[in-house]
Amino acid sequence: MELREGMSKDDTVHKRNESLHVLGEKLKVLRPQ
């Protein structure tokens, strides 16, 4: 993932973590325990 100008590294990490969290939620819905 590239860093856009004016975007801090923390923002990028936060967005990536958010995406992973969303993917995890989707997996939970698809494969309930």
C-alpha positions in Angstrom: 0.0 0.0 0.0 1.5 3.3 -1.1 1.6 6.3 1.2 -0.3 9.3 -0.3 1.2 12.7 0.1 -0.1 14.3 3.3 -1.2 11.0 4.8 0.6 9.9 7.9 1.8 6.4 8.3 -0.5 5.9 11.2 -3.5 6.7 9.0 -2.4 4.0 6.6 -2.0 1.4 9.3 -5.3 2.4 10.8 -7.1 1.9 7.4 -5.4 -1.4 6.9 -6.4 -2.6 10.3 -10.0 -1.4 9.6 -10.0 -3.4 6.4 -8.8 -6.5 8.2 -11.5 -6.0 10.9 -14.2 -5.8 8.2 -12.9 -8.9 6.5 -13.0 -10.7 9.9 -16.6 -9.7 10.4 -17.5 -11.0 7.0 -15.8 -14.3 7.7 -17.7 -14.6 11.0 -21.0 -14.1 9.1 -20.0 -16.7 6.5 -18.7 -19.2 9.0 -20.5 -18.9 12.3 -18.9 -20.8 15.2 
